[in-house]
Amino acid sequence: MNTQSTLKTGTASASPTEPAVAAPLNTKTLFPLGSRERTIVHDNTEYRLRITAQGKLILTK
């Protein structure tokens, strides 16, 4: 797979041996209206994704 074209376009061509790749998500979409924390559920476990005061992302269980 051509990683460079995937990074530029946000999509990759799917082949029978490679799963389709979803387009990147923008944090402005994930954290609307100035929110700084979201809850993500994976395999029935909740995780917190938050933006720190320094603007970094932290994922905690």
mmCIF file as gemmi writes it, N, C-alpha and C atoms, coordinates in Angstrom:
data_model
loop_
_atom_site.group_PDB
_atom_site.id
_atom_site.type_symbol
_atom_site.label_atom_id
_atom_site.label_alt_id
_atom_site.label_comp_id
_atom_site.label_asym_id
_atom_site.label_entity_id
_atom_site.label_seq_id
_atom_site.pdbx_PDB_ins_code
_atom_site.Cartn_x
_atom_site.Cartn_y
_atom_site.Cartn_z
_atom_site.occupancy
_atom_site.B_iso_or_equiv
_atom_site.pdbx_formal_charge
_atom_site.auth_seq_id
_atom_site.auth_asym_id
_atom_site.pdbx_PDB_model_num
ATOM 1 N N . MET Axp A 1 ? 0.85 -1.18 0 1 0 ? 1 A 1
ATOM 2 C CA . MET Axp A 1 ? 0 0 0 1 0 ? 1 A 1
ATOM 3 C C . MET Axp A 1 ? 0.888 1.232 0 1 0 ? 1 A 1
ATOM 4 N N . ASN Axp A 2 ? 0.486 2.251 -0.724 1 0 ? 2 A 1
ATOM 5 C CA . ASN Axp A 2 ? 1.249 3.484 -0.8 1 0 ? 2 A 1
ATOM 6 C C . ASN Axp A 2 ? 0.837 4.399 0.34 1 0 ? 2 A 1
ATOM 7 N N . THR Axp A 3 ? 1.636 4.45 1.393 1 0 ? 3 A 1
ATOM 8 C CA . THR Axp A 3 ? 1.318 5.236 2.573 1 0 ? 3 A 1
ATOM 9 C C . THR Axp A 3 ? 1.292 6.714 2.25 1 0 ? 3 A 1
ATOM 10 N N . GLN Axp A 4 ? 2.182 7.173 1.391 1 0 ? 4 A 1
ATOM 11 C CA . GLN Axp A 4 ? 2.262 8.59 1.063 1 0 ? 4 A 1
ATOM 12 C C . GLN Axp A 4 ? 0.957 9.091 0.453 1 0 ? 4 A 1
ATOM 13 N N . SER Axp A 5 ? 0.387 8.354 -0.498 1 0 ? 5 A 1
ATOM 14 C CA . SER Axp A 5 ? -0.865 8.803 -1.092 1 0 ? 5 A 1
ATOM 15 C C . SER Axp A 5 ? -2.006 8.716 -0.088 1 0 ? 5 A 1
ATOM 16 N N . THR Axp A 6 ? -1.945 7.763 0.826 1 0 ? 6 A 1
ATOM 17 C CA . THR Axp A 6 ? -2.971 7.65 1.86 1 0 ? 6 A 1
ATOM 18 C C . THR Axp A 6 ? -2.948 8.878 2.756 1 0 ? 6 A 1
ATOM 19 N N . LEU Axp A 7 ? -1.761 9.341 3.139 1 0 ? 7 A 1
ATOM 20 C CA . LEU Axp A 7 ? -1.66 10.501 4.003 1 0 ? 7 A 1
ATOM 21 C C . LEU Axp A 7 ? -2.15 11.76 3.298 1 0 ? 7 A 1
ATOM 22 N N . LYS Axp A 8 ? -1.884 11.887 2.018 1 0 ? 8 A 1
ATOM 23 C CA . LYS Axp A 8 ? -2.282 13.088 1.282 1 0 ? 8 A 1
ATOM 24 C C . LYS Axp A 8 ? -3.782 13.139 1.049 1 0 ? 8 A 1
ATOM 25 N N . THR Axp A 9 ? -4.387 12.012 0.705 1 0 ? 9 A 1
ATOM 26 C CA . THR Axp A 9 ? -5.791 12.022 0.335 1 0 ? 9 A 1
ATOM 27 C C . THR Axp A 9 ? -6.714 11.606 1.475 1 0 ? 9 A 1
ATOM 28 N N . GLY Axp A 10 ? -6.189 10.866 2.445 1 0 ? 10 A 1
ATOM 29 C CA . GLY Axp A 10 ? -7.013 10.404 3.546 1 0 ? 10 A 1
ATOM 30 C C . GLY Axp A 10 ? -7.752 9.12 3.238 1 0 ? 10 A 1
ATOM 31 N N . THR Axp A 11 ? -7.551 8.577 2.041 1 0 ? 11 A 1
ATOM 32 C CA . THR Axp A 11 ? -8.182 7.317 1.683 1 0 ? 11 A 1
ATOM 33 C C . THR Axp A 11 ? -7.16 6.428 1.012 1 0 ? 11 A 1
ATOM 34 N N . ALA Axp A 12 ? -7.422 5.167 1.003 1 0 ? 12 A 1
ATOM 35 C CA . ALA Axp A 12 ? -6.556 4.216 0.324 1 0 ? 12 A 1
ATOM 36 C C . ALA Axp A 12 ? -7.429 3.296 -0.502 1 0 ? 12 A 1
ATOM 37 N N . SER Axp A 13 ? -6.888 2.818 -1.596 1 0 ? 13 A 1
ATOM 38 C CA . SER Axp A 13 ? -7.667 1.881 -2.395 1 0 ? 13 A 1
ATOM 39 C C . SER Axp A 13 ? -7.636 0.525 -1.706 1 0 ? 13 A 1
ATOM 40 N N . ALA Axp A 14 ? -8.793 -0.065 -1.571 1 0 ? 14 A 1
ATOM 41 C CA . ALA Axp A 14 ? -8.888 -1.363 -0.91 1 0 ? 14 A 1
ATOM 42 C C . ALA Axp A 14 ? -8.696 -2.461 -1.943 1 0 ? 14 A 1
ATOM 43 N N . SER Axp A 15 ? -7.967 -3.462 -1.565 1 0 ? 15 A 1
ATOM 44 C CA . SER Axp A 15 ? -7.781 -4.625 -2.416 1 0 ? 15 A 1
ATOM 45 C C . SER Axp A 15 ? -8.346 -5.822 -1.662 1 0 ? 15 A 1
ATOM 46 N N . PRO Axp A 16 ? -8.478 -6.958 -2.316 1 0 ? 16 A 1
ATOM 47 C CA . PRO Axp A 16 ? -9.014 -8.134 -1.613 1 0 ? 16 A 1
ATOM 48 C C . PRO Axp A 16 ? -8.202 -8.532 -0.38 1 0 ? 16 A 1
ATOM 49 N N . THR Axp A 17 ? -6.903 -8.197 -0.358 1 0 ? 17 A 1
ATOM 50 C CA . THR Axp A 17 ? -6.072 -8.591 0.78 1 0 ? 17 A 1
ATOM 51 C C . THR Axp A 17 ? -5.928 -7.487 1.811 1 0 ? 17 A 1
ATOM 52 N N . GLU Axp A 18 ? -6.306 -6.246 1.473 1 0 ? 18 A 1
ATOM 53 C CA . GLU Axp A 18 ? -6.182 -5.128 2.403 1 0 ? 18 A 1
ATOM 54 C C . GLU Axp A 18 ? -7.56 -4.589 2.768 1 0 ? 18 A 1
ATOM 55 N N . PRO Axp A 19 ? -7.809 -4.36 4.057 1 0 ? 19 A 1
ATOM 56 C CA . PRO Axp A 19 ? -9.092 -3.754 4.431 1 0 ? 19 A 1
ATOM 57 C C . PRO Axp A 19 ? -9.125 -2.282 4.016 1 0 ? 19 A 1
ATOM 58 N N . ALA Axp A 20 ? -10.306 -1.73 3.832 1 0 ? 20 A 1
ATOM 59 C CA . ALA Axp A 20 ? -10.449 -0.318 3.495 1 0 ? 20 A 1
ATOM 60 C C . ALA Axp A 20 ? -9.991 0.527 4.681 1 0 ? 20 A 1
ATOM 61 N N . VAL Axp A 21 ? -9.404 1.676 4.383 1 0 ? 21 A 1
ATOM 62 C CA . VAL Axp A 21 ? -8.923 2.58 5.421 1 0 ? 21 A 1
ATOM 63 C C . VAL Axp A 21 ? -9.878 3.772 5.493 1 0 ? 21 A 1
ATOM 64 N N . ALA Axp A 22 ? -10.346 4.077 6.688 1 0 ? 22 A 1
ATOM 65 C CA . ALA Axp A 22 ? -11.247 5.212 6.877 1 0 ? 22 A 1
ATOM 66 C C . ALA Axp A 22 ? -10.465 6.514 6.788 1 0 ? 22 A 1
ATOM 67 N N . ALA Axp A 23 ? -11.127 7.566 6.369 1 0 ? 23 A 1
ATOM 68 C CA . ALA Axp A 23 ? -10.51 8.885 6.293 1 0 ? 23 A 1
ATOM 69 C C . ALA Axp A 23 ? -10.166 9.366 7.704 1 0 ? 23 A 1
ATOM 70 N N . PRO Axp A 24 ? -9.114 10.158 7.842 1 0 ? 24 A 1
ATOM 71 C CA . PRO Axp A 24 ? -8.75 10.687 9.164 1 0 ? 24 A 1
ATOM 72 C C . PRO Axp A 24 ? -9.872 11.548 9.747 1 0 ? 24 A 1
ATOM 73 N N . LEU Axp A 25 ? -9.971 11.549 11.074 1 0 ? 25 A 1
ATOM 74 C CA . LEU Axp A 25 ? -10.949 12.381 11.761 1 0 ? 25 A 1
ATOM 75 C C . LEU Axp A 25 ? -10.258 13.627 12.283 1 0 ? 25 A 1
ATOM 76 N N . ASN Axp A 26 ? -10.912 14.756 12.147 1 0 ? 26 A 1
ATOM 77 C CA . ASN Axp A 26 ? -10.385 16.013 12.646 1 0 ? 26 A 1
ATOM 78 C C . ASN Axp A 26 ? -10.864 16.205 14.081 1 0 ? 26 A 1
ATOM 79 N N . THR Axp A 27 ? -9.998 16.704 14.951 1 0 ? 27 A 1
ATOM 80 C CA . THR Axp A 27 ? -10.394 16.903 16.344 1 0 ? 27 A 1
ATOM 81 C C . THR Axp A 27 ? -11.51 17.931 16.47 1 0 ? 27 A 1
ATOM 82 N N . LYS Axp A 28 ? -11.648 18.832 15.503 1 0 ? 28 A 1
ATOM 83 C CA . LYS Axp A 28 ? -12.755 19.792 15.548 1 0 ? 28 A 1
ATOM 84 C C . LYS Axp A 28 ? -14.085 19.08 15.362 1 0 ? 28 A 1
ATOM 85 N N . THR Axp A 29 ? -14.061 17.934 14.676 1 0 ? 29 A 1
ATOM 86 C CA . THR Axp A 29 ? -15.26 17.118 14.514 1 0 ? 29 A 1
ATOM 87 C C . THR Axp A 29 ? -15.499 16.276 15.767 1 0 ? 29 A 1
ATOM 88 N N . LEU Axp A 30 ? -14.435 15.744 16.335 1 0 ? 30 A 1
ATOM 89 C CA . LEU Axp A 30 ? -14.559 14.896 17.525 1 0 ? 30 A 1
ATOM 90 C C . LEU Axp A 30 ? -14.918 15.684 18.774 1 0 ? 30 A 1
ATOM 91 N N . PHE Axp A 31 ? -14.441 16.911 18.868 1 0 ? 31 A 1
ATOM 92 C CA . PHE Axp A 31 ? -14.649 17.745 20.051 1 0 ? 31 A 1
ATOM 93 C C . PHE Axp A 31 ? -15.396 19.021 19.648 1 0 ? 31 A 1
ATOM 94 N N . PRO Axp A 32 ? -16.704 18.909 19.407 1 0 ? 32 A 1
ATOM 95 C CA . PRO Axp A 32 ? -17.461 20.087 18.958 1 0 ? 32 A 1
ATOM 96 C C . PRO Axp A 32 ? -17.682 21.114 20.074 1 0 ? 32 A 1
ATOM 97 N N . LEU Axp A 33 ? -17.862 22.345 19.671 1 0 ? 33 A 1
ATOM 98 C CA . LEU Axp A 33 ? -18.221 23.449 20.571 1 0 ? 33 A 1
ATOM 99 C C . LEU Axp A 33 ? -17.271 23.602 21.759 1 0 ? 33 A 1
ATOM 100 N N . GLY Axp A 34 ? -15.996 23.411 21.531 1 0 ? 34 A 1
ATOM 101 C CA . GLY Axp A 34 ? -15.02 23.648 22.587 1 0 ? 34 A 1
ATOM 102 C C . GLY Axp A 34 ? -14.911 22.564 23.636 1 0 ? 34 A 1
ATOM 103 N N . SER Axp A 35 ? -15.589 21.424 23.443 1 0 ? 35 A 1
ATOM 104 C CA . SER Axp A 35 ? -15.45 20.346 24.42 1 0 ? 35 A 1
ATOM 105 C C . SER Axp A 35 ? -14.019 19.819 24.376 1 0 ? 35 A 1
ATOM 106 N N . ARG Axp A 36 ? -13.568 19.258 25.48 1 0 ? 36 A 1
ATOM 107 C CA . ARG Axp A 36 ? -12.182 18.797 25.567 1 0 ? 36 A 1
ATOM 108 C C . ARG Axp A 36 ? -12.068 17.324 25.934 1 0 ? 36 A 1
ATOM 109 N N . GLU Axp A 37 ? -13.207 16.635 26.041 1 0 ? 37 A 1
ATOM 110 C CA . GLU Axp A 37 ? -13.172 15.226 26.428 1 0 ? 37 A 1
ATOM 111 C C . GLU Axp A 37 ? -14.296 14.455 25.747 1 0 ? 37 A 1
ATOM 112 N N . ARG Axp A 38 ? -13.965 13.211 25.324 1 0 ? 38 A 1
ATOM 113 C CA . ARG Axp A 38 ? -14.956 12.305 24.737 1 0 ? 38 A 1
ATOM 114 C C . ARG Axp A 38 ? -14.77 10.938 25.354 1 0 ? 38 A 1
ATOM 115 N N . THR Axp A 39 ? -15.84 10.163 25.413 1 0 ? 39 A 1
ATOM 116 C CA . THR Axp A 39 ? -15.776 8.786 25.88 1 0 ? 39 A 1
ATOM 117 C C . THR Axp A 39 ? -15.873 7.882 24.665 1 0 ? 39 A 1
ATOM 118 N N . ILE Axp A 40 ? -14.973 6.906 24.603 1 0 ? 40 A 1
ATOM 119 C CA . ILE Axp A 40 ? -14.946 5.935 23.513 1 0 ? 40 A 1
ATOM 120 C C . ILE Axp A 40 ? -15.135 4.562 24.126 1 0 ? 40 A 1
ATOM 121 N N . VAL Axp A 41 ? -16.001 3.747 23.553 1 0 ? 41 A 1
ATOM 122 C CA . VAL Axp A 41 ? -16.218 2.381 24.034 1 0 ? 41 A 1
ATOM 123 C C . VAL Axp A 41 ? -15.595 1.422 23.031 1 0 ? 41 A 1
ATOM 124 N N . HIS Axp A 42 ? -14.719 0.559 23.528 1 0 ? 42 A 1
ATOM 125 C CA . HIS Axp A 42 ? -14.06 -0.458 22.708 1 0 ? 42 A 1
ATOM 126 C C . HIS Axp A 42 ? -14.113 -1.773 23.462 1 0 ? 42 A 1
ATOM 127 N N . ASP Axp A 43 ? -14.701 -2.792 22.841 1 0 ? 43 A 1
ATOM 128 C CA . ASP Axp A 43 ? -14.85 -4.103 23.488 1 0 ? 43 A 1
ATOM 129 C C . ASP Axp A 43 ? -15.456 -3.983 24.879 1 0 ? 43 A 1
ATOM 130 N N . ASN Axp A 44 ? -16.53 -3.215 24.986 1 0 ? 44 A 1
ATOM 131 C CA . ASN Axp A 44 ? -17.264 -3.012 26.245 1 0 ? 44 A 1
ATOM 132 C C . ASN Axp A 44 ? -16.439 -2.349 27.343 1 0 ? 44 A 1
ATOM 133 N N . THR Axp A 45 ? -15.362 -1.684 26.989 1 0 ? 45 A 1
ATOM 134 C CA . THR Axp A 45 ? -14.55 -0.94 27.949 1 0 ? 45 A 1
ATOM 135 C C . THR Axp A 45 ? -14.57 0.526 27.555 1 0 ? 45 A 1
ATOM 136 N N . GLU Axp A 46 ? -14.788 1.395 28.542 1 0 ? 46 A 1
ATOM 137 C CA . GLU Axp A 46 ? -14.812 2.829 28.269 1 0 ? 46 A 1
ATOM 138 C C . GLU Axp A 46 ? -13.416 3.425 28.396 1 0 ? 46 A 1
ATOM 139 N N . TYR Axp A 47 ? -13.085 4.291 27.44 1 0 ? 47 A 1
ATOM 140 C CA . TYR Axp A 47 ? -11.832 5.033 27.437 1 0 ? 47 A 1
ATOM 141 C C . TYR Axp A 47 ? -12.17 6.51 27.34 1 0 ? 47 A 1
ATOM 142 N N . ARG Axp A 48 ? -11.319 7.352 27.9 1 0 ? 48 A 1
ATOM 143 C CA . ARG Axp A 48 ? -11.499 8.798 27.799 1 0 ? 48 A 1
ATOM 144 C C . ARG Axp A 48 ? -10.432 9.365 26.883 1 0 ? 48 A 1
ATOM 145 N N . LEU Axp A 49 ? -10.849 10.112 25.879 1 0 ? 49 A 1
ATOM 146 C CA . LEU Axp A 49 ? -9.937 10.827 24.996 1 0 ? 49 A 1
ATOM 147 C C . LEU Axp A 49 ? -10.103 12.295 25.318 1 0 ? 49 A 1
ATOM 148 N N . ARG Axp A 50 ? -9.007 12.93 25.727 1 0 ? 50 A 1
ATOM 149 C CA . ARG Axp A 50 ? -9.132 14.332 26.091 1 0 ? 50 A 1
ATOM 150 C C . ARG Axp A 50 ? -7.976 15.158 25.544 1 0 ? 50 A 1
ATOM 151 N N . ILE Axp A 51 ? -8.238 16.44 25.406 1 0 ? 51 A 1
ATOM 152 C CA . ILE Axp A 51 ? -7.236 17.398 24.955 1 0 ? 51 A 1
ATOM 153 C C . ILE Axp A 51 ? -6.652 18.052 26.204 1 0 ? 51 A 1
ATOM 154 N N . THR Axp A 52 ? -5.336 18.029 26.338 1 0 ? 52 A 1
ATOM 155 C CA . THR Axp A 52 ? -4.677 18.606 27.502 1 0 ? 52 A 1
ATOM 156 C C . THR Axp A 52 ? -4.577 20.125 27.341 1 0 ? 52 A 1
ATOM 157 N N . ALA Axp A 53 ? -4.135 20.787 28.396 1 0 ? 53 A 1
ATOM 158 C CA . ALA Axp A 53 ? -3.931 22.243 28.364 1 0 ? 53 A 1
ATOM 159 C C . ALA Axp A 53 ? -2.863 22.626 27.342 1 0 ? 53 A 1
ATOM 160 N N . GLN Axp A 54 ? -1.947 21.684 27.051 1 0 ? 54 A 1
ATOM 161 C CA . GLN Axp A 54 ? -0.894 21.927 26.064 1 0 ? 54 A 1
ATOM 162 C C . GLN Axp A 54 ? -1.346 21.573 24.642 1 0 ? 54 A 1
ATOM 163 N N . GLY Axp A 55 ? -2.607 21.122 24.49 1 0 ? 55 A 1
ATOM 164 C CA . GLY Axp A 55 ? -3.141 20.805 23.175 1 0 ? 55 A 1
ATOM 165 C C . GLY Axp A 55 ? -2.816 19.414 22.682 1 0 ? 55 A 1
ATOM 166 N N . LYS Axp A 56 ? -2.368 18.538 23.563 1 0 ? 56 A 1
ATOM 167 C CA . LYS Axp A 56 ? -2.058 17.162 23.18 1 0 ? 56 A 1
ATOM 168 C C . LYS Axp A 56 ? -3.238 16.262 23.494 1 0 ? 56 A 1
ATOM 169 N N . LEU Axp A 57 ? -3.277 15.099 22.844 1 0 ? 57 A 1
ATOM 170 C CA . LEU Axp A 57 ? -4.35 14.119 23.086 1 0 ? 57 A 1
ATOM 171 C C . LEU Axp A 57 ? -3.87 13.049 24.044 1 0 ? 57 A 1
ATOM 172 N N . ILE Axp A 58 ? -4.723 12.715 25.014 1 0 ? 58 A 1
ATOM 173 C CA . ILE Axp A 58 ? -4.435 11.671 25.986 1 0 ? 58 A 1
ATOM 174 C C . ILE Axp A 58 ? -5.602 10.681 25.958 1 0 ? 58 A 1
ATOM 175 N N . LEU Axp A 59 ? -5.297 9.395 25.837 1 0 ? 59 A 1
ATOM 176 C CA . LEU Axp A 59 ? -6.299 8.34 25.896 1 0 ? 59 A 1
ATOM 177 C C . LEU Axp A 59 ? -6.059 7.548 27.169 1 0 ? 59 A 1
ATOM 178 N N . THR Axp A 60 ? -7.076 7.502 28.051 1 0 ? 60 A 1
ATOM 179 C CA . THR Axp A 60 ? -6.935 6.758 29.306 1 0 ? 60 A 1
ATOM 180 C C . THR Axp A 60 ? -8.08 5.779 29.465 1 0 ? 60 A 1
ATOM 181 N N . LYS Axp A 61 ? -7.814 4.728 30.196 1 0 ? 61 A 1
ATOM 182 C CA . LYS Axp A 61 ? -8.817 3.687 30.443 1 0 ? 61 A 1
ATOM 183 C C . LYS Axp A 61 ? -9.636 4.053 31.653 1 0 ? 61 A 1
